[in-house]
Amino acid sequence: MASKIGDKVLSRRKELRMTQADLAKNICTQSQVSRIEKNEIMPSSETLYQIARRLNVSMDYFFGVEPVNNTIRGKKICEDYLESKEFETLEVFVDAQLQTVLTEYEHRYLTWVKAVCAGYTKPDLEIAIKMLEELLENPIKYQDNELEASIHNSLAIFYRKSKEPEKAETHIRKARYIINENHLYNEAAAKIYYQYATFLMSEDKFEDCLDIANEGIEICIKHNVLFLLDNMIYLASGAKQEMNIISQKDRDLCSVGYGLAKMKNNTVLIDLYEQELTQYNLL
């Protein structure tokens, strides 16, 4: 994870022997500078841009962007912020990157990230969906199948939130197809299978949910992907309970999922597992 922006502002301001009032002049209030430096508030991309100019640094300075990271500058930072769900900070970073000279692929990736931020921070689902649909309507020459699957997955999530289940299922099916067609069995695949199983559970399609969850579990085990494995085990167990076909083997598998949740300190899932395992007399 990149250093906190406020820490970078404070360090650079002191390096230049500048007061908070000097930095704030014609940009914001001194109080705002103080709160930024304490990491209490996140400045807008425009405010951060003005601060960067005053401190004579690039916007990249605040995020510790590596000179090259595969084909996308700052991709690791995006991944870290997405994982920690720091969408407001990520949105500022992406806005800054989108103002620079980018390849078509970089622009596509960053636009997807910006749409994800819009869907979670406002949440402005209409704008997020429009951005993602426009990406699909305008493919680029370089095809990153994992990114395309992620775009469909994000659309599925936002259509589900918008109470449009048919569109949600259409996109999650497309995401799964891309993953399987290209053998992309990694954390992206786990996310897609988990989202698909969650969607089917919410639609009371328990048999289908079980099939997808089991498929996801099999992929995770076969390809040594622990990410979301505990969640998918819980979904599979839940689907079987709804169909009244829970077995001792399923109860034992729940114990495995519980152990994984404890390893990752997933407190919400730990509580859910403990409720289930108490019913099974396994705790």
C-alpha positions, 0 to 999 in steps of 0.5 A: 500500500502506498504511503498515506497522502497526508504524510507525503504532503507534510514531509514535502512541506517541511522539506521546503520549509513552508508553513501550512498557511503558505501551502493553503494560500489560494488553494484551500484553508489552513485548517483543511491542510492540517486535516489533510496532513493528519490523514483525516480528510482526502483532498479532491483531485483538483485540490491535490493537483494544486497542492502538488504544483505548490510543492513542486512535485508530480501527482505520482509523488503522493502515491509512490507510483512505480515507473513501470508496472507491467503495462499499467503505471500504478496498477499495484496501487489500484489493486491495493486500494481495491482490496482494502476498499479505499474507494475515495482515495483510489478515485483521486489517484485514478483521476490524476492518472487519467489526466496523463498521457496513457495507452489505450489499455491503461485508459481502459483499465483506469476507467474500469477502476473509476467506474468501480469507485463511482459505484461504491462511493456515491453510490452512483450506479447509473454513471458506473453502469454507463461507463462500464457499458461504454467500455464494452461497446468500444473494445480496443486492439489489445485484449486483456481477458481478465480485465474484460471478465472484471468489467462484466463482473462489475456490471453484474454487481451494479445491475444487481444493486439496481434491481435488474437481475436479468442483466446482472445474470447476463454479465456474470455468465459472460464473465464466467465464460471468459474465465473458463474459455481462457483458463484464467484460474486465479483470484479474478476467477474466485471473485467471479464464481463467488459473485455468481453463487451469491447472485443465485442464492439471492434469487433463491436458485439454490441448486444452481448456486450449489453447482456454481459454488462447487465449481468455484471450490474445485477451481480454488483447490485445484489451482491453490487459490485460497481467496474467497474459498471460505466464502464459497464453502459457506455458500455451498453449505447454505444452498444445501441447507435450503434444499435439506440435503446437508450431509456429514461430509458437508458439515466437515467441509464447513469446519475447513471453511471456518478454519480458513476464515479464522486464518484470514481473520474474516470476523463476519464470516467467522461469526456466521460459521460459528452459528452453523457449526454450533447447530451441527454440534461441532463447536 
